[in-house]
Amino acid sequence: TSYGVHAAIAAILNPERVITRVQCTEAGLANLSDALAQAAEAGIARPAPEIVDRALMDRFLKGAVHQGIALEIKPLEAPDIDDLGREAELRADAGNRSVVVVLDQVTDPHNIGAILRSAAAFGALAVIVTDRNTPEVTGVMAKAASGAVEHVALTRVKNLARALESLGALGFRRIGLAEEGESTLAAAMQGDRVALVLGAEGDGLRHLTRETCDALARLPTQGPVGSLNVSNAAAIALYEAARGS
């Protein structure tokens, strides 16, 4: 289930997204009507909205900030590493840099959603995660992503070190973010293909992940608090990658 205005509108307007049910309050429908009309004009089939009572929706989506809207959706088909390599080739031919974000054991759906949102804002190709430790795209993640799950692929891999090796073979410069990095991120950012590798707060990057990176870089933070939330660090890194492209 996906819920909330921004997540719902983005899903409705994405022709790749299969939606099996739309439930909303009267107020929720008012927020969706333009998107539903645009989808119909574009020939995107969508189920007729079912009007439900807000109290019923509150019970159904306990504790969620649903804004009177809930969609039942099917997962999108995500590209694999080779697909990302082909897309990067096309971008390089057009003179554009390709950036992917690689997450090492980041498990919080709010953080992953926020990182997807930043990835969409700065034109990243995908966010790459491990299948085993990463939650599914739930309503919580989609809400935090504010529609970005429709625009940025969440690519799942079985083995992160192997995925990083594949990215390296495809020409991606793999930059691990670490407080003790030997250079600043701006100095490490080279080439038209960049993989930004971030670890979970507290634990940081695992040893094998570090070993597979081409460089370890630090963000130029100042003041008494050196460490940033992983989603904030990702946003800054993505901005730096976009700025230098």
CYANA upper distance limits for C-alpha pairs under 8 A (distance plus 0.5 A):
  1 THR  CA     70 ALA  CA      7.08
  1 THR  CA     71 LEU  CA      6.05
  1 THR  CA     72 GLU  CA      5.23
  1 THR  CA     73 ILE  CA      6.74
  1 THR  CA    138 THR  CA      7.14
  1 THR  CA    139 GLY  CA      6.09
  2 SER  CA      7 ALA  CA      7.42
  2 SER  CA      8 ALA  CA      7.33
  2 SER  CA     70 ALA  CA      6.23
  2 SER  CA     71 LEU  CA      5.62
  2 SER  CA     72 GLU  CA      6.97
  2 SER  CA     73 ILE  CA      7.55
  2 SER  CA    138 THR  CA      7.24
  2 SER  CA    139 GLY  CA      4.79
  2 SER  CA    140 VAL  CA      8.38
  2 SER  CA    142 ALA  CA      6.98
  2 SER  CA    143 LYS  CA      7.93
  3 TYR  CA      7 ALA  CA      6.89
  3 TYR  CA      8 ALA  CA      6.65
  3 TYR  CA     65 VAL  CA      8.36
  3 TYR  CA     66 HIS  CA      5.58
  3 TYR  CA     67 GLN  CA      8.06
  3 TYR  CA     69 ILE  CA      5.99
  3 TYR  CA     70 ALA  CA      4.90
  3 TYR  CA     71 LEU  CA      6.65
  3 TYR  CA    139 GLY  CA      6.28
  3 TYR  CA    142 ALA  CA      8.18
  3 TYR  CA    143 LYS  CA      7.11
  4 GLY  CA      8 ALA  CA      6.50
  4 GLY  CA     65 VAL  CA      7.28
  4 GLY  CA     66 HIS  CA      5.00
  4 GLY  CA     67 GLN  CA      5.72
  4 GLY  CA     68 GLY  CA      7.67
  4 GLY  CA     69 ILE  CA      6.12
  4 GLY  CA     70 ALA  CA      7.43
  4 GLY  CA    143 LYS  CA      6.75
  5 VAL  CA      9 ILE  CA      6.61
  5 VAL  CA     28 GLY  CA      8.19
  5 VAL  CA     31 ASN  CA      7.40
  5 VAL  CA     32 LEU  CA      7.93
  5 VAL  CA     66 HIS  CA      8.18
  5 VAL  CA     67 GLN  CA      6.93
  5 VAL  CA     69 ILE  CA      7.21
  6 HIS  CA     10 ALA  CA      6.68
  6 HIS  CA    143 LYS  CA      8.07
  6 HIS  CA    146 SER  CA      5.78
  6 HIS  CA    147 GLY  CA      5.94
  7 ALA  CA     11 ALA  CA      6.71
  7 ALA  CA    142 ALA  CA      6.59
  7 ALA  CA    143 LYS  CA      6.35
  7 ALA  CA    145 ALA  CA      8.05
  7 ALA  CA    146 SER  CA      5.65
  7 ALA  CA    147 GLY  CA      4.56
  7 ALA  CA    148 ALA  CA      8.17
  8 ALA  CA     12 ILE  CA      6.59
  8 ALA  CA     32 LEU  CA      8.33
  8 ALA  CA     69 ILE  CA      7.84
  8 ALA  CA     70 ALA  CA      7.98
  8 ALA  CA     71 LEU  CA      7.37
  8 ALA  CA    147 GLY  CA      7.76
  9 ILE  CA     13 LEU  CA      6.73
  9 ILE  CA     32 LEU  CA      7.06
  9 ILE  CA     35 ALA  CA      6.41
  9 ILE  CA    147 GLY  CA      7.95
 10 ALA  CA     14 ASN  CA      6.70
 10 ALA  CA    147 GLY  CA      5.53
 10 ALA  CA    148 ALA  CA      8.22
 10 ALA  CA    150 GLU  CA      6.76
 11 ALA  CA     17 ARG  CA      6.72
 11 ALA  CA     19 ILE  CA      8.42
 11 ALA  CA    147 GLY  CA      7.58
 11 ALA  CA    150 GLU  CA      6.66
 12 ILE  CA     17 ARG  CA      7.96
 12 ILE  CA     19 ILE  CA      8.08
 12 ILE  CA     35 ALA  CA      7.15
 12 ILE  CA     36 LEU  CA      7.28
 12 ILE  CA     39 ALA  CA      7.22
 12 ILE  CA     46 ARG  CA      7.87
 13 LEU  CA     35 ALA  CA      7.06
 13 LEU  CA     36 LEU  CA      8.31
 13 LEU  CA     38 GLN  CA      7.89
 13 LEU  CA     39 ALA  CA      6.17
 13 LEU  CA     44 ILE  CA      8.25
 14 ASN  CA    150 GLU  CA      7.01
 15 PRO  CA     44 ILE  CA      6.47
 16 GLU  CA     76 LEU  CA      7.57
 17 ARG  CA     73 ILE  CA      7.84
 17 ARG  CA     74 LYS  CA      7.49
 17 ARG  CA     75 PRO  CA      7.99
 17 ARG  CA     76 LEU  CA      6.71
 17 ARG  CA    150 GLU  CA      8.24
 18 VAL  CA     73 ILE  CA      6.35
 18 VAL  CA     74 LYS  CA      5.99
 18 VAL  CA     75 PRO  CA      8.30
 18 VAL  CA     76 LEU  CA      8.50
 19 ILE  CA     46 ARG  CA      7.11
 19 ILE  CA     47 PRO  CA      7.77
 19 ILE  CA     71 LEU  CA      7.39
 19 ILE  CA     72 GLU  CA      6.40
 19 ILE  CA     73 ILE  CA      4.92
 19 ILE  CA     74 LYS  CA      6.94
 20 THR  CA     46 ARG  CA      8.25
 20 THR  CA     47 PRO  CA      7.01
 20 THR  CA     71 LEU  CA      8.09
 20 THR  CA     72 GLU  CA      6.01
 20 THR  CA     73 ILE  CA      6.33
 20 THR  CA     74 LYS  CA      8.13
 21 ARG  CA     47 PRO  CA      6.43
 21 ARG  CA     48 ALA  CA      8.28
 21 ARG  CA     49 PRO  CA      7.84
 21 ARG  CA     71 LEU  CA      6.14
 21 ARG  CA     72 GLU  CA      5.48
 21 ARG  CA     73 ILE  CA      7.80
 22 VAL  CA     47 PRO  CA      6.95
 22 VAL  CA     48 ALA  CA      7.32
 22 VAL  CA     49 PRO  CA      5.29
 22 VAL  CA     50 GLU  CA      6.64
 22 VAL  CA     69 ILE  CA      8.14
 22 VAL  CA     70 ALA  CA      6.67
 22 VAL  CA     71 LEU  CA      5.23
 22 VAL  CA     72 GLU  CA      7.13
 23 GLN  CA     49 PRO  CA      6.07
 23 GLN  CA     50 GLU  CA      5.24
 23 GLN  CA     51 ILE  CA      6.50
 23 GLN  CA     52 VAL  CA      7.01
 23 GLN  CA     69 ILE  CA      6.49
 23 GLN  CA     70 ALA  CA      5.72
 23 GLN  CA     71 LEU  CA      6.73
 24 CYS  CA     28 GLY  CA      5.72
 24 CYS  CA     29 LEU  CA      6.31
 24 CYS  CA     49 PRO  CA      7.31
 24 CYS  CA     50 GLU  CA      6.76
 24 CYS  CA     51 ILE  CA      5.70
 24 CYS  CA     52 VAL  CA      6.26
 24 CYS  CA     68 GLY  CA      5.75
 24 CYS  CA     69 ILE  CA      4.89
 24 CYS  CA     70 ALA  CA      6.69
 25 THR  CA     29 LEU  CA      6.64
 25 THR  CA     51 ILE  CA      5.82
 25 THR  CA     52 VAL  CA      5.74
 25 THR  CA     53 ASP  CA      6.48
 25 THR  CA     54 ARG  CA      6.46
 25 THR  CA     68 GLY  CA      5.58
 25 THR  CA     69 ILE  CA      7.23
 26 GLU  CA     30 ALA  CA      7.02
 26 GLU  CA     51 ILE  CA      6.95
 26 GLU  CA     52 VAL  CA      8.34
 26 GLU  CA     68 GLY  CA      8.44
 27 ALA  CA     31 ASN  CA      7.27
 27 ALA  CA     68 GLY  CA      7.26
 28 GLY  CA     32 LEU  CA      7.01
 28 GLY  CA     67 GLN  CA      6.98
 28 GLY  CA     68 GLY  CA      5.13
 28 GLY  CA     69 ILE  CA      5.91
 29 LEU  CA     33 SER  CA      6.40
 29 LEU  CA     49 PRO  CA      8.14
 29 LEU  CA     51 ILE  CA      8.35
 29 LEU  CA     68 GLY  CA      8.50
 29 LEU  CA     69 ILE  CA      8.08
 32 LEU  CA     36 LEU  CA      6.64
 33 SER  CA     37 ALA  CA      6.65
 34 ASP  CA     38 GLN  CA      6.68
 35 ALA  CA     39 ALA  CA      6.62
 36 LEU  CA     40 ALA  CA      6.71
 36 LEU  CA     46 ARG  CA      8.03
 37 ALA  CA     41 GLU  CA      6.73
 38 GLN  CA     42 ALA  CA      6.72
 39 ALA  CA     43 GLY  CA      6.74
 39 ALA  CA     44 ILE  CA      5.50
 39 ALA  CA     45 ALA  CA      7.70
 39 ALA  CA     46 ARG  CA      8.05
 40 ALA  CA     44 ILE  CA      6.07
 40 ALA  CA     45 ALA  CA      7.08
 40 ALA  CA     46 ARG  CA      8.10
 52 VAL  CA     56 LEU  CA      7.48
 52 VAL  CA     57 MET  CA      7.61
 53 ASP  CA     57 MET  CA      6.99
 54 ARG  CA     58 ASP  CA      6.59
 54 ARG  CA     68 GLY  CA      6.99
 55 ALA  CA     59 ARG  CA      6.84
 56 LEU  CA     60 PHE  CA      6.66
 57 MET  CA     61 LEU  CA      6.37
 57 MET  CA     68 GLY  CA      7.68
 58 ASP  CA     62 LYS  CA      6.03
 58 ASP  CA     63 GLY  CA      7.75
 58 ASP  CA     64 ALA  CA      8.11
 61 LEU  CA     66 HIS  CA      7.89
 64 ALA  CA    140 VAL  CA      8.28
 66 HIS  CA     70 ALA  CA      7.35
 75 PRO  CA    137 VAL  CA      8.49
 78 ALA  CA    153 ALA  CA      6.21
 78 ALA  CA    154 LEU  CA      6.83
 78 ALA  CA    155 THR  CA      6.11
 78 ALA  CA    156 ARG  CA      8.48
 79 PRO  CA     83 ASP  CA      5.97
 79 PRO  CA     84 LEU  CA      7.08
 79 PRO  CA    153 ALA  CA      7.44
 79 PRO  CA    155 THR  CA      6.75
 80 ASP  CA     84 LEU  CA      6.95
 80 ASP  CA    155 THR  CA      6.81
 80 ASP  CA    156 ARG  CA      8.31
 81 ILE  CA     85 GLY  CA      6.80
 81 ILE  CA    155 THR  CA      8.35
 81 ILE  CA    163 ALA  CA      7.70
 81 ILE  CA    166 SER  CA      7.71
 81 ILE  CA    167 LEU  CA      7.56
 82 ASP  CA     86 ARG  CA      6.88
 83 ASP  CA     87 GLU  CA      6.84
 84 LEU  CA     88 ALA  CA      6.58
 84 LEU  CA    125 LEU  CA      7.64
 84 LEU  CA    126 ALA  CA      8.29
 85 GLY  CA     89 GLU  CA      6.74
 85 GLY  CA    167 LEU  CA      8.08
 85 GLY  CA    170 LEU  CA      6.41
 86 ARG  CA     90 LEU  CA      7.01
 87 GLU  CA     91 ARG  CA      6.82
 88 ALA  CA     92 ALA  CA      6.53
 88 ALA  CA     97 ARG  CA      8.16
 88 ALA  CA     98 SER  CA      5.97
 88 ALA  CA    193 ARG  CA      7.52
 89 GLU  CA     93 ASP  CA      6.73
 90 LEU  CA     94 ALA  CA      6.98
 91 ARG  CA     95 GLY  CA      6.82
 91 ARG  CA     96 ASN  CA      5.55
 91 ARG  CA     97 ARG  CA      7.07
 91 ARG  CA     98 SER  CA      7.12
 92 ALA  CA     96 ASN  CA      5.66
 92 ALA  CA     97 ARG  CA      6.74
 92 ALA  CA     98 SER  CA      7.93
 92 ALA  CA    192 ASP  CA      6.92
 96 ASN  CA    192 ASP  CA      7.27
 96 ASN  CA    245 SER  CA      7.37
 97 ARG  CA    191 GLY  CA      8.07
 97 ARG  CA    192 ASP  CA      4.75
 97 ARG  CA    193 ARG  CA      6.19
 97 ARG  CA    194 VAL  CA      8.15
 97 ARG  CA    242 ALA  CA      8.42
 97 ARG  CA    245 SER  CA      6.10
 98 SER  CA    124 ALA  CA      7.14
 98 SER  CA    125 LEU  CA      6.96
 98 SER  CA    192 ASP  CA      6.58
 98 SER  CA    193 ARG  CA      5.31
 98 SER  CA    194 VAL  CA      6.78
 99 VAL  CA    123 GLY  CA      8.30
 99 VAL  CA    124 ALA  CA      5.45
 99 VAL  CA    125 LEU  CA      6.37
 99 VAL  CA    126 ALA  CA      8.13
 99 VAL  CA    193 ARG  CA      6.47
 99 VAL  CA    194 VAL  CA      5.35
 99 VAL  CA    195 ALA  CA      6.24
 99 VAL  CA    196 LEU  CA      7.84
 99 VAL  CA    238 LEU  CA      8.42
 99 VAL  CA    241 ALA  CA      7.83
100 VAL  CA    124 ALA  CA      6.16
100 VAL  CA    125 LEU  CA      5.94
100 VAL  CA    126 ALA  CA      5.60
100 VAL  CA    127 VAL  CA      6.36
100 VAL  CA    128 ILE  CA      7.74
100 VAL  CA    194 VAL  CA      7.00
100 VAL  CA    195 ALA  CA      5.35
100 VAL  CA    196 LEU  CA      6.78
101 VAL  CA    119 ALA  CA      8.24
101 VAL  CA    124 ALA  CA      8.07
101 VAL  CA    126 ALA  CA      6.94
101 VAL  CA    127 VAL  CA      5.20
101 VAL  CA    128 ILE  CA      6.55
101 VAL  CA    195 ALA  CA      6.23
101 VAL  CA    196 LEU  CA      5.33
101 VAL  CA    197 VAL  CA      6.54
101 VAL  CA    198 LEU  CA      8.11
101 VAL  CA    234 ALA  CA      8.40
102 VAL  CA    127 VAL  CA      6.38
102 VAL  CA    128 ILE  CA      5.17
102 VAL  CA    129 VAL  CA      6.70
102 VAL  CA    195 ALA  CA      7.13
102 VAL  CA    196 LEU  CA      6.42
102 VAL  CA    197 VAL  CA      5.11
102 VAL  CA    198 LEU  CA      6.76
103 LEU  CA    127 VAL  CA      7.90
103 LEU  CA    128 ILE  CA      6.69
103 LEU  CA    129 VAL  CA      5.80
103 LEU  CA    130 THR  CA      8.18
103 LEU  CA    197 VAL  CA      6.47
103 LEU  CA    198 LEU  CA      5.64
103 LEU  CA    199 GLY  CA      6.42
103 LEU  CA    200 ALA  CA      8.23
104 ASP  CA    129 VAL  CA      7.42
104 ASP  CA    130 THR  CA      7.87
104 ASP  CA    160 LEU  CA      7.91
104 ASP  CA    197 VAL  CA      7.72
104 ASP  CA    198 LEU  CA      6.53
104 ASP  CA    199 GLY  CA      5.10
104 ASP  CA    200 ALA  CA      6.91
104 ASP  CA    204 GLY  CA      8.49
104 ASP  CA    205 LEU  CA      6.83
104 ASP  CA    206 ARG  CA      7.91
104 ASP  CA    209 THR  CA      8.14
105 GLN  CA    129 VAL  CA      8.18
105 GLN  CA    130 THR  CA      7.68
105 GLN  CA    133 ASN  CA      6.68
105 GLN  CA    134 THR  CA      7.78
105 GLN  CA    199 GLY  CA      6.82
105 GLN  CA    200 ALA  CA      6.21
106 VAL  CA    111 ASN  CA      8.25
106 VAL  CA    112 ILE  CA      7.80
106 VAL  CA    133 ASN  CA      8.24
106 VAL  CA    134 THR  CA      7.60
106 VAL  CA    199 GLY  CA      6.84
106 VAL  CA    200 ALA  CA      5.21
106 VAL  CA    201 GLU  CA      8.32
107 THR  CA    111 ASN  CA      8.35
107 THR  CA    112 ILE  CA      7.91
107 THR  CA    133 ASN  CA      6.75
107 THR  CA    134 THR  CA      5.73
107 THR  CA    135 PRO  CA      7.08
107 THR  CA    200 ALA  CA      8.20
108 ASP  CA    112 ILE  CA      6.83
108 ASP  CA    135 PRO  CA      8.26
109 PRO  CA    113 GLY  CA      6.40
109 PRO  CA    135 PRO  CA      7.16
109 PRO  CA    137 VAL  CA      8.44
109 PRO  CA    138 THR  CA      8.41
109 PRO  CA    140 VAL  CA      7.06
109 PRO  CA    141 MET  CA      5.36
109 PRO  CA    144 ALA  CA      8.40
110 HIS  CA    114 ALA  CA      6.64
110 HIS  CA    140 VAL  CA      7.21
110 HIS  CA    141 MET  CA      6.06
110 HIS  CA    144 ALA  CA      6.06
110 HIS  CA    145 ALA  CA      8.46
111 ASN  CA    115 ILE  CA      6.63
111 ASN  CA    144 ALA  CA      8.32
111 ASN  CA    230 VAL  CA      7.56
111 ASN  CA    231 SER  CA      5.92
112 ILE  CA    116 LEU  CA      6.67
112 ILE  CA    141 MET  CA      7.26
112 ILE  CA    145 ALA  CA      8.29
112 ILE  CA    231 SER  CA      7.75
113 GLY  CA    117 ARG  CA      6.78
113 GLY  CA    140 VAL  CA      8.45
113 GLY  CA    141 MET  CA      5.15
113 GLY  CA    142 ALA  CA      6.67
113 GLY  CA    143 LYS  CA      7.83
113 GLY  CA    144 ALA  CA      5.19
113 GLY  CA    145 ALA  CA      4.57
113 GLY  CA    146 SER  CA      8.32
113 GLY  CA    148 ALA  CA      8.41
113 GLY  CA    149 VAL  CA      8.36
114 ALA  CA    118 SER  CA      6.89
114 ALA  CA    144 ALA  CA      6.03
114 ALA  CA    145 ALA  CA      5.67
114 ALA  CA    231 SER  CA      6.46
115 ILE  CA    119 ALA  CA      6.52
115 ILE  CA    145 ALA  CA      7.90
115 ILE  CA    231 SER  CA      5.70
115 ILE  CA    234 ALA  CA      6.83
115 ILE  CA    235 ALA  CA      7.37
116 LEU  CA    120 ALA  CA      6.66
116 LEU  CA    127 VAL  CA      7.33
116 LEU  CA    145 ALA  CA      6.21
116 LEU  CA    148 ALA  CA      6.33
116 LEU  CA    149 VAL  CA      7.17
116 LEU  CA    152 VAL  CA      7.09
117 ARG  CA    121 ALA  CA      6.78
117 ARG  CA    144 ALA  CA      8.18
117 ARG  CA    145 ALA  CA      5.19
117 ARG  CA    146 SER  CA      7.06
117 ARG  CA    147 GLY  CA      8.03
117 ARG  CA    148 ALA  CA      5.54
117 ARG  CA    149 VAL  CA      8.29
118 SER  CA    122 PHE  CA      6.72
118 SER  CA    234 ALA  CA      8.01
118 SER  CA    235 ALA  CA      5.94
118 SER  CA    238 LEU  CA      7.77
119 ALA  CA    123 GLY  CA      6.49
119 ALA  CA    124 ALA  CA      5.43
119 ALA  CA    125 LEU  CA      8.25
119 ALA  CA    126 ALA  CA      7.90
119 ALA  CA    127 VAL  CA      8.02
119 ALA  CA    148 ALA  CA      8.50
119 ALA  CA    152 VAL  CA      7.42
119 ALA  CA    235 ALA  CA      8.03
119 ALA  CA    238 LEU  CA      7.34
120 ALA  CA    124 ALA  CA      6.61
120 ALA  CA    148 ALA  CA      6.30
120 ALA  CA    151 HIS  CA      6.83
120 ALA  CA    152 VAL  CA      6.31
122 PHE  CA    238 LEU  CA      6.76
122 PHE  CA    239 TYR  CA      6.96
122 PHE  CA    242 ALA  CA      6.72
123 GLY  CA    242 ALA  CA      8.25
124 ALA  CA    152 VAL  CA      7.67
124 ALA  CA    238 LEU  CA      8.23
125 LEU  CA    152 VAL  CA      6.89
125 LEU  CA    153 ALA  CA      7.53
126 ALA  CA    152 VAL  CA      5.88
126 ALA  CA    153 ALA  CA      5.20
126 ALA  CA    154 LEU  CA      6.44
126 ALA  CA    155 THR  CA      7.20
127 VAL  CA    152 VAL  CA      7.70
127 VAL  CA    153 ALA  CA      6.77
127 VAL  CA    154 LEU  CA      5.52
127 VAL  CA    155 THR  CA      6.64
128 ILE  CA    154 LEU  CA      6.42
128 ILE  CA    155 THR  CA      5.23
128 ILE  CA    156 ARG  CA      6.38
128 ILE  CA    157 VAL  CA      7.73
129 VAL  CA    134 THR  CA      7.12
129 VAL  CA    154 LEU  CA      7.70
129 VAL  CA    155 THR  CA      6.75
129 VAL  CA    156 ARG  CA      5.52
129 VAL  CA    157 VAL  CA      6.75
129 VAL  CA    160 LEU  CA      8.06
130 THR  CA    134 THR  CA      6.54
130 THR  CA    156 ARG  CA      5.87
130 THR  CA    157 VAL  CA      5.44
130 THR  CA    158 LYS  CA      6.22
130 THR  CA    159 ASN  CA      7.16
130 THR  CA    160 LEU  CA      6.74
131 ASP  CA    156 ARG  CA      5.62
131 ASP  CA    157 VAL  CA      6.02
131 ASP  CA    158 LYS  CA      6.05
132 ARG  CA    158 LYS  CA      7.52
137 VAL  CA    141 MET  CA      6.29
137 VAL  CA    142 ALA  CA      7.00
138 THR  CA    142 ALA  CA      6.68
139 GLY  CA    143 LYS  CA      6.38
140 VAL  CA    144 ALA  CA      6.75
141 MET  CA    145 ALA  CA      6.59
142 ALA  CA    146 SER  CA      6.74
142 ALA  CA    147 GLY  CA      6.99
142 ALA  CA    148 ALA  CA      7.99
142 ALA  CA    149 VAL  CA      6.73
143 LYS  CA    147 GLY  CA      7.69
145 ALA  CA    149 VAL  CA      6.89
147 GLY  CA    151 HIS  CA      8.00
148 ALA  CA    152 VAL  CA      6.50
149 VAL  CA    153 ALA  CA      7.34
149 VAL  CA    154 LEU  CA      8.03
157 VAL  CA    163 ALA  CA      7.35
159 ASN  CA    163 ALA  CA      6.77
160 LEU  CA    164 LEU  CA      6.65
160 LEU  CA    209 THR  CA      7.93
161 ALA  CA    165 GLU  CA      6.77
161 ALA  CA    208 LEU  CA      7.22
161 ALA  CA    209 THR  CA      6.35
161 ALA  CA    212 THR  CA      6.95
162 ARG  CA    166 SER  CA      6.75
163 ALA  CA    167 LEU  CA      6.72
164 LEU  CA    168 GLY  CA      6.68
164 LEU  CA    174 ARG  CA      7.88
164 LEU  CA    212 THR  CA      7.10
164 LEU  CA    213 CYS  CA      8.06
165 GLU  CA    169 ALA  CA      6.79
165 GLU  CA    212 THR  CA      7.34
166 SER  CA    170 LEU  CA      6.81
167 LEU  CA    171 GLY  CA      7.03
167 LEU  CA    172 PHE  CA      5.87
167 LEU  CA    173 ARG  CA      8.49
167 LEU  CA    174 ARG  CA      8.29
167 LEU  CA    195 ALA  CA      8.23
168 GLY  CA    172 PHE  CA      5.44
168 GLY  CA    173 ARG  CA      6.88
168 GLY  CA    174 ARG  CA      7.38
171 GLY  CA    193 ARG  CA      6.90
172 PHE  CA    192 ASP  CA      8.34
172 PHE  CA    193 ARG  CA      5.04
172 PHE  CA    194 VAL  CA      5.51
172 PHE  CA    195 ALA  CA      6.50
173 ARG  CA    190 GLN  CA      7.77
173 ARG  CA    191 GLY  CA      7.68
173 ARG  CA    193 ARG  CA      6.62
173 ARG  CA    194 VAL  CA      5.31
173 ARG  CA    195 ALA  CA      6.43
173 ARG  CA    213 CYS  CA      8.43
173 ARG  CA    214 ASP  CA      6.81
174 ARG  CA    194 VAL  CA      6.61
174 ARG  CA    195 ALA  CA      5.19
174 ARG  CA    196 LEU  CA      6.76
174 ARG  CA    197 VAL  CA      7.41
174 ARG  CA    212 THR  CA      8.36
174 ARG  CA    213 CYS  CA      5.43
174 ARG  CA    214 ASP  CA      5.65
174 ARG  CA    215 ALA  CA      7.17
175 ILE  CA    188 ALA  CA      7.70
175 ILE  CA    189 MET  CA      8.24
175 ILE  CA    194 VAL  CA      7.80
175 ILE  CA    195 ALA  CA      6.56
175 ILE  CA    196 LEU  CA      5.67
175 ILE  CA    197 VAL  CA      6.34
175 ILE  CA    213 CYS  CA      6.28
175 ILE  CA    214 ASP  CA      6.52
175 ILE  CA    215 ALA  CA      5.53
175 ILE  CA    216 LEU  CA      6.20
175 ILE  CA    217 ALA  CA      7.10
176 GLY  CA    196 LEU  CA      6.65
176 GLY  CA    197 VAL  CA      5.02
176 GLY  CA    198 LEU  CA      6.68
176 GLY  CA    205 LEU  CA      8.13
176 GLY  CA    210 ARG  CA      7.11
176 GLY  CA    213 CYS  CA      6.47
176 GLY  CA    214 ASP  CA      8.35
176 GLY  CA    215 ALA  CA      6.73
176 GLY  CA    216 LEU  CA      5.16
176 GLY  CA    217 ALA  CA      6.62
177 LEU  CA    181 GLY  CA      7.46
177 LEU  CA    185 LEU  CA      8.32
177 LEU  CA    196 LEU  CA      7.77
177 LEU  CA    197 VAL  CA      6.61
177 LEU  CA    198 LEU  CA      6.11
177 LEU  CA    199 GLY  CA      8.22
177 LEU  CA    216 LEU  CA      6.29
177 LEU  CA    217 ALA  CA      5.61
177 LEU  CA    218 ARG  CA      6.14
177 LEU  CA    219 LEU  CA      8.00
178 ALA  CA    198 LEU  CA      8.47
178 ALA  CA    204 GLY  CA      7.72
178 ALA  CA    205 LEU  CA      8.00
178 ALA  CA    216 LEU  CA      6.65
178 ALA  CA    217 ALA  CA      6.39
178 ALA  CA    218 ARG  CA      5.85
179 GLU  CA    217 ALA  CA      8.00
179 GLU  CA    218 ARG  CA      5.67
179 GLU  CA    219 LEU  CA      7.80
179 GLU  CA    226 GLY  CA      8.07
179 GLU  CA    227 SER  CA      7.85
180 GLU  CA    216 LEU  CA      8.35
180 GLU  CA    217 ALA  CA      8.05
180 GLU  CA    218 ARG  CA      7.08
181 GLY  CA    215 ALA  CA      8.40
181 GLY  CA    216 LEU  CA      5.10
181 GLY  CA    217 ALA  CA      4.61
181 GLY  CA    218 ARG  CA      5.32
182 GLU  CA    216 LEU  CA      6.75
182 GLU  CA    217 ALA  CA      6.44
182 GLU  CA    218 ARG  CA      7.80
183 SER  CA    187 ALA  CA      6.77
183 SER  CA    188 ALA  CA      6.92
183 SER  CA    216 LEU  CA      7.59
183 SER  CA    217 ALA  CA      5.51
183 SER  CA    218 ARG  CA      6.83
184 THR  CA    188 ALA  CA      6.86
184 THR  CA    217 ALA  CA      5.67
184 THR  CA    218 ARG  CA      5.47
184 THR  CA    219 LEU  CA      6.50
184 THR  CA    220 PRO  CA      7.00
185 LEU  CA    189 MET  CA      6.58
185 LEU  CA    217 ALA  CA      5.49
185 LEU  CA    218 ARG  CA      6.14
185 LEU  CA    219 LEU  CA      6.39
185 LEU  CA    220 PRO  CA      8.35
185 LEU  CA    237 ALA  CA      7.83
185 LEU  CA    240 GLU  CA      8.14
186 ALA  CA    240 GLU  CA      7.13
186 ALA  CA    241 ALA  CA      8.42
186 ALA  CA    244 GLY  CA      8.27
188 ALA  CA    215 ALA  CA      7.38
188 ALA  CA    216 LEU  CA      8.48
188 ALA  CA    217 ALA  CA      7.01
189 MET  CA    194 VAL  CA      7.83
189 MET  CA    241 ALA  CA      7.42
189 MET  CA    244 GLY  CA      8.13
190 GLN  CA    194 VAL  CA      8.03
192 ASP  CA    245 SER  CA      7.86
194 VAL  CA    241 ALA  CA      8.38
196 LEU  CA    237 ALA  CA      7.92
198 LEU  CA    204 GLY  CA      7.79
198 LEU  CA    205 LEU  CA      7.12
198 LEU  CA    230 VAL  CA      7.69
198 LEU  CA    234 ALA  CA      7.91
199 GLY  CA    203 ASP  CA      7.53
199 GLY  CA    204 GLY  CA      4.78
199 GLY  CA    205 LEU  CA      4.91
199 GLY  CA    206 ARG  CA      7.96
199 GLY  CA    230 VAL  CA      7.95
200 ALA  CA    204 GLY  CA      5.53
200 ALA  CA    205 LEU  CA      7.51
200 ALA  CA    230 VAL  CA      7.29
201 GLU  CA    229 ASN  CA      7.22
201 GLU  CA    230 VAL  CA      6.73
205 LEU  CA    209 THR  CA      6.63
205 LEU  CA    210 ARG  CA      6.72
206 ARG  CA    210 ARG  CA      6.82
207 HIS  CA    211 GLU  CA      6.75
208 LEU  CA    212 THR  CA      6.79
209 THR  CA    213 CYS  CA      7.06
210 ARG  CA    216 LEU  CA      7.95
219 LEU  CA    233 ALA  CA      8.22
219 LEU  CA    237 ALA  CA      8.19
221 THR  CA    226 GLY  CA      6.54
222 GLN  CA    226 GLY  CA      7.20
228 LEU  CA    232 ASN  CA      6.74
228 LEU  CA    233 ALA  CA      6.31
229 ASN  CA    233 ALA  CA      6.72
230 VAL  CA    234 ALA  CA      6.58
231 SER  CA    235 ALA  CA      6.76
232 ASN  CA    236 ILE  CA      6.87
233 ALA  CA    237 ALA  CA      6.65
234 ALA  CA    238 LEU  CA      6.49
235 ALA  CA    239 TYR  CA      6.65
236 ILE  CA    240 GLU  CA      6.72
237 ALA  CA    241 ALA  CA      6.70
238 LEU  CA    242 ALA  CA      6.63
239 TYR  CA    243 ARG  CA      6.46
240 GLU  CA    244 GLY  CA      6.66
241 ALA  CA    245 SER  CA      6.77
